C-alpha cells in the first residue's frame, strides 16, 4: 500500500541563494528529502546596498525560478510553497519582482514576514529540543544566523518566551566591514550596541550569568560544523576554538577547505565571528548546531496543519511570548488571564449565532492578555498606549494585518472606539478587518468590565440567552462595580451584536 500522502516543493529565496527542496510526505507524518538544489543570486547585495533589486539581478533570479518550475514539472508536483525572506522583504520594488516571477515561471512567491519565519523556526526548534533532550533544559538560547537577519529565541522549560528578529546577518556584516574582514572586536562592538542580554532581561528575567544551552542554526553555521542532519554538539570551549580558527582563515582558503563558493565562505567567516562572540558573551554549558532549515520547518508546519490537523499550532508559544511581554511592562497577570478566559467564553457563546473568521480566538486572546500593558506608560489613555506598544513589538506567529488588528482590539477596550481605531490607522483597513476589530473589541470590553474589581467573580460564569438579552451569573452577590462598569463598556456590544448584556444576581 502506498504510504505517500503528497510530494511538495519548497523554494526558499534568501539573500544570496535560492534553494529548492523536494519532499515526500507519508501518512504517519514522516517525510524524506528527494532532491535539493541551490543557486547563487545577488539579491542581498543589491537590496542591502540600494534597497532595490537591480534589473540584472531580477533577470538572473527569474531564470533560476524558471529552472525550478521545470524541475517541479518533471516531478509532477503542483503543491509548491515559495517564500522570500529578508532581502525581497526589504526591497522597495518587491511587488514588481514578485509579479515578474509569476509571469515568467508561474510560481507564486510569498513574502515570509519575520513573525511567520520565527513561528516556523520556533516550532521546529521546540520539536528538535524534545527529541534531543528527554528532560527539558532550563534555558536554551538559539541564534539563527541568516544572510540578512539574526533570529534570537529563548526557550525555558520547553516554552518559548522570547523571539525577535534583528537586522544583522552575514551579508549585512560584509556590507559594513567587507567580506571576510570583520574582526571579533568589531562584531563585539556591534553586539554591545544591540544589547541583546538587556532585551532578554527585560522580558524574561534573564541574567547574563545564567547557565544555558547555546544552539545555532542557519546555512552558514551548518557549513562551519559540517552538520547535514540531526545536530552537531561540542563543549563551548571547543566550539570557541573551532570558530576562532575559521575566523582566522583567509576567505579564499576557507572556500577551498569547505568546497563552497566565495559568497558562502564569506558568510561562513562572518558566522564564525558571530558565534565566537556569542559564546564568549553568554554562559554556555553546551553548544549545538541543529540542521533545521526554513524549508524543513515549512514542511513540518504543513504536516501539522494537514496530516495531524493541529489547529493554530503556534498558539501556545504566542501565549508564552505575550506573558513575557506583559511582565516586561508590569501587567497584572491574574487580571489578564481572567479577562482572556472570560472573553473566550463570550466568544464561544456568540459563535452559536454569529460568524467569526479563523484565528479569531487567538487574536482575541492575544489582545486580552496585553490590553493593559499601556499602564506602563500612563494610566490615562492607557488603551491607546497599549495599542502603540503592541504595534511596536514583534509578535511571532501573527501576520502583519493580524498584528494591526490585535493592537486595535486592545486600543478599543475602553474609551472612544472610533478615536482608538483612527489612532491605529483604521482608515487603511479592509472593511472585513474593521468589522472583526469591532466584534472582538466589544467582547473584550465586556470581559474587562466583568473583572473590574480584580476578583475573578465571572471566571466560571453561567450564560443564558433570552432573546436579545444575554444573562450572566457569577460567583457570589453584590456586583455593584461590575454592573456600573458594564453600563459604561457594554454599549458597543449591544451595537455590534444587537444583544444587551445583563448581570443576574443569585
matplotlib code that plots the C-alpha trace (Angstrom):
import matplotlib.pyplot as plt

x = [0.0, 1.3, 2.2, 2.8, 0.3, 1.8, 5.0, 5.8, 8.4, 9.7, 11.6, 13.5, 14.6, 17.4, 19.7, 22.4, 20.9, 17.7, 17.1, 14.6, 14.0, 11.5, 10.0, 7.8, 5.4, 3.9, 0.7, 2.4, 3.7, 7.2, 9.0, 12.1, 14.1, 14.1, 16.2, 17.9, 19.1, 20.8, 21.6, 23.5, 21.9, 22.9, 19.6, 21.0, 24.0, 21.5, 18.9, 21.2, 23.2, 20.5, 17.1, 16.2, 16.7, 18.5, 17.2, 20.2, 19.7, 15.9, 16.6, 19.0, 16.6, 13.8, 15.9, 16.5, 12.8, 12.0, 14.5, 13.0, 9.5, 10.7, 12.2, 8.9, 7.0, 9.3, 8.2, 4.6, 4.4, 1.6, 1.9, 4.5, 5.4, 7.8, 8.8, 11.2, 12.9, 14.8, 16.2, 13.0, 11.0, 13.0, 13.2, 11.3, 10.4, 9.4, 5.9, 7.5, 9.9, 7.1, 5.0, 7.8, 8.5, 4.8, 4.7, 7.9, 7.8, 4.1, 5.3, 3.5, 6.2, 5.1, 6.9, 7.6, 7.2, 9.7, 6.9, 5.9, 9.6, 10.1, 7.0, 8.3, 11.8, 10.5, 8.2, 11.0, 13.4, 11.0, 10.4, 14.1, 14.7, 12.1, 13.9, 17.3, 16.6, 14.5, 14.2, 13.6, 16.7, 16.3, 17.3, 18.1, 19.3, 19.0, 20.7, 19.5, 22.1, 20.9, 22.2, 20.1, 18.9, 19.5, 16.7, 17.1, 14.9, 14.9, 13.3, 12.7, 11.5, 10.5, 8.4, 9.3, 9.4, 11.3, 11.6, 13.0, 14.4, 17.5, 18.7, 22.2, 23.0, 26.2, 25.6, 25.0, 28.2, 30.0, 28.4, 29.6, 33.1, 33.9, 33.6, 35.8, 37.4, 35.3, 37.2, 36.0, 36.4, 34.2, 31.4, 31.6, 31.1, 28.0, 26.7, 27.1, 25.1, 22.3, 22.2, 20.7, 21.3, 19.3, 16.5, 16.3, 16.4, 13.6, 11.2, 12.3, 14.3, 17.3, 20.7, 24.0, 25.4, 22.7, 23.8, 22.3, 22.4, 23.5, 22.0, 22.7, 21.0, 21.3, 23.2, 26.5, 26.6, 25.8, 28.8, 31.1, 30.1, 29.6, 26.2, 23.8, 21.2, 20.4, 22.8, 26.5, 27.4, 30.6, 31.9, 31.6, 35.4, 36.0, 33.4, 35.1, 38.5, 36.8, 35.2, 38.5, 40.3, 37.7, 37.7, 41.5, 41.4, 41.5, 38.3, 39.9, 41.4, 38.1, 36.3, 38.7, 38.5, 34.7, 34.4, 31.9, 31.6, 33.3, 29.9, 29.3, 32.8, 32.4, 29.1, 30.7, 33.6, 31.1, 29.1, 32.3, 32.9, 29.3, 29.4, 32.7, 31.5, 28.2, 29.9, 32.2, 29.3, 26.9, 27.4, 27.0, 27.5, 26.6, 26.9, 24.9, 24.2, 20.9, 20.4, 17.0, 16.3, 13.4, 12.5, 12.2, 10.3, 7.8, 7.2, 6.8, 4.2, 2.4, 2.3, 1.0, -1.8, -2.7, -1.8, -2.1, -4.7, -3.4, -5.3, -3.2, 0.0, 1.8, -0.9, 0.8, 4.1, 2.4, 0.7, 4.1, 5.6, 2.6, 3.2, 6.9, 5.9, 3.3, 5.8, 8.2, 5.5, 4.4, 0.9, -1.5, -1.1, -4.2, -6.4, -5.1, -5.8, -9.2, -10.2, -8.8, -10.7, -13.9, -13.6, -13.1, -16.3, -18.3, -16.9, -17.8, -21.4, -21.6, -20.3, -23.6, -25.3, -22.6, -19.8, -16.1, -13.2, -10.5, -7.9, -10.4, -9.9, -6.1, -6.4, -8.8, -6.7, -3.6, -5.3, -6.9, -3.5, -1.9, -4.8, -3.5, 0.3, -0.1, -0.4, 3.4, 3.4, 0.5, -2.9, -4.7, -5.5, -3.6, -5.6, -4.0, -0.6, -1.3, -2.2, 1.1, 3.2, 1.7, 2.2, 5.8, 6.6, 7.4, 4.8, 5.9, 3.1, 0.9, 0.7, 1.1, -2.7, -3.3, -0.8, -2.6, -6.0, -4.7, -3.3, -6.7, -8.7, -6.6, -6.8, -10.6, -11.1, -12.2, -12.9, -13.9, -13.8, -13.5, -10.7, -8.8, -9.2, -8.3, -5.2, -4.2, -4.8, -8.3, -8.8, -6.5, -8.1, -10.1, -13.8, -13.9, -10.9, -12.6, -15.8, -13.6, -12.0, -15.4, -16.7, -13.7, -13.3, -16.9, -16.3, -13.1, -14.8, -17.5, -14.9, -12.8, -15.8, -16.7, -13.3, -13.0, -12.8, -10.0, -11.8, -12.4, -16.1, -17.1, -14.2, -16.7, -19.9, -23.1, -24.6, -28.2, -29.5, -33.1, -33.9, -31.9, -30.6, -27.5, -27.8, -24.6, -24.4, -21.1, -19.9, -21.5, -23.6, -23.2, -21.8, -22.1, -18.7, -19.2, -22.8, -21.6, -18.6, -20.7, -23.0, -20.0, -18.5, -21.4, -22.9, -20.5, -21.6, -25.2, -24.5, -22.4, -24.4, -27.9, -27.7, -27.9, -25.6, -27.1, -25.7, -28.1, -27.6, -28.5]
y = [0.0, 3.4, 5.3, 8.6, 11.4, 14.0, 15.4, 19.1, 21.6, 24.3, 27.2, 29.4, 32.8, 34.0, 37.0, 35.2, 31.9, 30.4, 26.9, 24.3, 21.1, 18.4, 16.3, 13.2, 13.2, 10.0, 9.2, 8.9, 12.5, 11.5, 12.9, 12.5, 14.7, 13.6, 16.4, 19.6, 22.4, 25.7, 28.6, 31.7, 35.2, 38.8, 39.7, 40.7, 42.5, 44.7, 45.3, 45.9, 48.4, 50.2, 49.0, 47.7, 44.6, 45.6, 44.6, 42.4, 40.5, 40.3, 38.7, 36.2, 35.4, 34.9, 32.4, 30.4, 30.3, 29.2, 26.3, 25.3, 25.4, 23.0, 20.7, 20.7, 19.9, 16.9, 15.5, 16.4, 18.5, 21.1, 21.6, 24.3, 26.9, 29.6, 32.2, 35.1, 36.3, 39.4, 40.5, 40.6, 41.5, 44.8, 45.5, 48.7, 47.1, 43.8, 43.9, 44.2, 41.4, 39.1, 40.0, 39.1, 35.8, 34.9, 36.0, 34.2, 31.0, 30.7, 30.4, 32.4, 33.9, 35.0, 37.3, 35.4, 38.0, 37.9, 37.0, 34.0, 33.0, 33.0, 30.8, 28.2, 28.1, 28.2, 25.2, 23.2, 24.1, 23.0, 19.7, 19.1, 20.0, 17.4, 14.8, 16.0, 16.4, 13.8, 16.3, 20.0, 22.2, 25.1, 27.6, 27.3, 30.4, 29.9, 32.2, 31.6, 33.2, 34.2, 36.3, 39.3, 38.8, 37.2, 35.4, 35.3, 32.8, 32.0, 28.7, 28.0, 24.6, 23.8, 27.0, 29.8, 33.1, 35.4, 35.7, 38.7, 39.4, 41.6, 43.1, 41.7, 38.9, 37.8, 39.8, 42.9, 42.4, 42.0, 45.3, 47.0, 45.7, 43.9, 40.2, 38.1, 41.2, 41.7, 41.3, 39.9, 43.4, 45.0, 42.5, 42.6, 46.4, 45.8, 43.2, 45.7, 48.2, 45.7, 45.0, 41.5, 40.5, 43.6, 42.8, 39.3, 40.5, 43.0, 40.3, 37.1, 37.9, 36.6, 37.1, 37.2, 34.7, 32.2, 28.8, 27.8, 25.5, 27.6, 26.5, 27.9, 27.3, 28.6, 27.7, 29.3, 27.6, 24.3, 24.8, 25.5, 22.4, 20.1, 19.0, 17.8, 16.1, 16.0, 18.0, 18.8, 19.2, 20.3, 21.7, 25.5, 26.0, 23.6, 25.5, 28.8, 27.4, 26.0, 29.3, 31.2, 29.0, 29.6, 33.3, 33.5, 31.6, 33.7, 33.6, 32.0, 29.2, 28.7, 28.4, 25.7, 23.9, 23.9, 23.4, 26.2, 29.5, 32.7, 34.1, 31.1, 31.1, 34.8, 34.1, 31.2, 33.5, 36.1, 33.4, 32.2, 35.7, 36.0, 32.6, 33.1, 36.4, 34.9, 32.0, 34.4, 36.7, 34.1, 31.4, 28.4, 25.0, 23.2, 24.1, 22.6, 23.3, 21.9, 21.1, 22.7, 24.8, 27.0, 24.6, 21.7, 23.9, 24.8, 21.1, 20.3, 23.1, 21.7, 18.3, 19.8, 21.5, 18.9, 15.5, 15.8, 18.6, 20.7, 23.9, 27.0, 25.0, 28.1, 29.4, 28.1, 29.7, 33.0, 32.9, 32.4, 35.4, 37.5, 36.7, 37.6, 40.9, 41.5, 41.0, 43.4, 46.1, 45.2, 43.9, 42.3, 38.6, 37.4, 40.1, 39.4, 35.7, 36.2, 38.7, 36.4, 33.3, 35.3, 36.8, 33.3, 32.1, 35.0, 34.4, 30.7, 31.7, 34.2, 31.7, 29.9, 32.9, 34.9, 34.2, 34.8, 34.1, 31.6, 32.6, 35.0, 33.2, 33.6, 37.3, 37.9, 36.0, 38.0, 41.3, 40.3, 39.3, 42.6, 45.0, 46.8, 47.0, 50.6, 51.4, 51.1, 54.4, 56.2, 55.1, 57.9, 56.7, 53.5, 51.7, 53.9, 53.3, 49.5, 49.7, 51.5, 49.1, 46.1, 47.6, 48.4, 44.9, 41.8, 39.1, 35.9, 33.9, 36.9, 38.2, 41.9, 42.5, 40.3, 42.3, 45.5, 44.0, 42.8, 46.3, 47.9, 45.5, 46.3, 50.0, 49.9, 48.0, 51.3, 54.9, 56.3, 53.3, 55.5, 57.5, 54.4, 52.8, 56.0, 56.4, 52.9, 53.5, 52.1, 54.2, 51.9, 48.7, 46.3, 46.5, 42.9, 43.6, 46.7, 44.6, 42.0, 44.6, 45.9, 42.5, 41.4, 44.8, 44.6, 41.2, 42.4, 45.5, 43.3, 40.8, 43.6, 45.2, 41.8, 41.7, 45.4, 44.5, 42.0, 39.3, 36.8, 36.5, 35.8, 33.4, 30.5, 32.3, 30.8, 32.4, 32.2, 33.8, 35.2, 36.8, 40.0, 39.7, 37.7, 37.0, 36.4, 34.8, 35.0, 33.8, 35.5, 38.6, 42.4, 43.0, 46.8, 47.6, 45.2, 46.4, 50.0, 49.2, 47.1, 50.1, 52.1, 49.4, 47.3, 49.8, 48.7, 45.0, 46.0, 48.0, 45.2, 42.1, 43.6, 41.9, 43.5, 42.0, 41.8, 40.6, 38.5, 38.0, 34.7]
z = [0.0, -0.9, 2.2, 0.4, 1.0, -1.2, -2.6, -2.2, -3.4, -1.1, -2.6, -0.1, -1.6, 0.6, 0.4, -1.7, -2.6, -3.9, -2.7, -3.9, -1.8, -2.9, -0.1, 0.1, 3.0, 4.3, 6.1, 9.5, 9.2, 8.4, 5.4, 3.3, 1.1, -2.6, -4.1, -3.1, -5.4, -4.7, -7.0, -6.0, -6.5, -5.7, -4.1, -0.7, -2.3, -4.2, -1.5, 1.4, -0.6, -2.7, -1.3, -4.8, -6.8, -10.0, -13.5, -14.0, -10.7, -11.3, -14.7, -13.2, -10.3, -12.8, -14.8, -11.6, -10.8, -14.3, -14.0, -10.7, -12.2, -14.9, -12.2, -10.3, -13.5, -14.0, -10.7, -11.4, -8.3, -8.0, -4.3, -4.1, -1.5, -2.5, 0.1, 0.3, 3.5, 4.4, 1.0, -1.0, 2.1, 2.3, -1.4, -2.4, -5.7, -4.3, -5.9, -9.4, -8.7, -7.4, -10.5, -12.8, -11.2, -11.5, -15.2, -16.2, -14.1, -13.0, -9.3, -6.7, -4.5, -1.0, 1.4, 4.6, 7.2, 10.0, 12.5, 10.4, 9.9, 13.7, 14.0, 11.6, 13.2, 16.8, 16.2, 14.5, 17.3, 20.0, 18.3, 17.9, 21.6, 22.6, 20.6, 21.8, 25.5, 27.3, 30.2, 29.4, 29.6, 32.0, 29.3, 25.6, 23.7, 20.0, 17.4, 13.8, 11.6, 8.2, 5.4, 6.2, 9.7, 13.1, 14.9, 18.7, 20.6, 24.3, 25.5, 29.2, 30.3, 26.7, 26.4, 24.0, 26.0, 23.7, 19.9, 18.0, 14.6, 14.5, 11.1, 11.4, 9.1, 7.4, 4.2, 6.3, 8.1, 4.7, 3.6, 6.8, 7.1, 3.8, 3.1, 5.4, 7.1, 10.2, 13.4, 16.7, 18.2, 15.5, 15.9, 19.7, 19.4, 17.2, 19.7, 22.6, 20.6, 20.0, 23.8, 23.4, 27.0, 28.2, 25.8, 27.1, 30.7, 30.3, 29.1, 30.8, 34.0, 32.1, 33.6, 31.7, 34.2, 33.7, 32.5, 29.2, 26.2, 23.3, 19.9, 16.5, 13.1, 9.6, 6.4, 7.5, 10.9, 9.2, 6.9, 9.8, 11.8, 8.9, 10.1, 7.4, 9.5, 13.2, 15.2, 16.0, 19.6, 21.3, 24.6, 24.5, 24.8, 21.9, 19.8, 20.6, 19.4, 16.2, 15.4, 16.1, 13.6, 11.0, 11.7, 11.2, 8.0, 4.8, 2.8, -0.3, 1.8, 3.7, 0.3, -0.7, 2.6, 2.7, -1.0, -1.4, -3.3, -2.3, -1.1, 1.0, 2.5, 3.3, 5.1, 7.0, 8.1, 9.3, 11.2, 12.8, 14.2, 15.4, 17.1, 18.8, 20.2, 21.4, 23.1, 24.9, 25.9, 27.3, 29.9, 27.7, 29.2, 26.0, 22.3, 19.5, 15.8, 14.6, 10.9, 10.9, 7.8, 6.9, 4.2, 6.7, 9.1, 6.4, 5.6, 9.3, 9.7, 6.6, 8.2, 11.5, 9.6, 7.0, 8.4, 12.2, 11.8, 14.6, 14.9, 15.4, 16.3, 17.5, 19.8, 23.0, 22.1, 21.2, 24.6, 26.3, 24.4, 25.5, 29.1, 28.8, 27.2, 29.8, 32.6, 30.8, 31.1, 34.6, 33.8, 36.3, 35.1, 37.1, 35.6, 32.1, 32.4, 33.8, 31.1, 28.5, 29.7, 30.1, 26.6, 25.3, 26.9, 25.5, 22.0, 22.2, 23.1, 20.3, 17.7, 18.0, 16.3, 14.6, 12.1, 13.1, 10.8, 11.6, 14.3, 15.9, 19.2, 19.0, 18.2, 21.0, 23.5, 22.5, 22.8, 26.1, 27.6, 26.5, 26.8, 29.9, 29.2, 28.3, 32.0, 32.0, 30.1, 31.8, 33.3, 31.4, 27.9, 28.7, 26.0, 23.3, 24.8, 24.8, 21.1, 20.4, 22.4, 20.8, 17.3, 18.1, 19.5, 17.5, 18.0, 16.3, 14.6, 13.6, 10.1, 9.7, 9.3, 12.4, 14.4, 13.5, 14.3, 17.7, 18.5, 17.6, 19.7, 22.7, 21.9, 21.7, 25.0, 26.7, 25.8, 22.4, 20.0, 16.8, 18.3, 19.2, 15.8, 13.9, 16.0, 14.9, 11.2, 10.6, 7.5, 5.6, 6.8, 4.8, 5.7, 7.0, 9.3, 10.7, 11.4, 13.1, 15.3, 16.4, 17.2, 19.2, 20.9, 22.0, 23.6, 25.3, 26.8, 28.4, 29.7, 31.1, 32.8, 34.5, 36.2, 37.1, 40.8, 40.1, 42.0, 39.1, 40.1, 36.5, 35.6, 35.9, 34.9, 33.6, 30.5, 29.3, 26.2, 26.4, 23.1, 22.8, 26.4, 27.5, 31.2, 33.1, 36.6, 38.5, 41.9, 44.9, 45.1, 45.2, 41.7, 42.1, 40.5, 37.6, 36.9, 36.8, 34.6, 32.3, 31.8, 30.6, 28.4, 27.2, 24.7, 21.9, 22.5, 22.0, 18.9, 17.3, 18.2, 19.0, 22.4, 25.8, 28.5, 31.9, 35.2, 37.2, 40.9, 42.5]

ax = plt.figure().add_subplot(projection="3d")
ax.plot(x, y, z, "-o")
ax.set_aspect("equal")
plt.show()
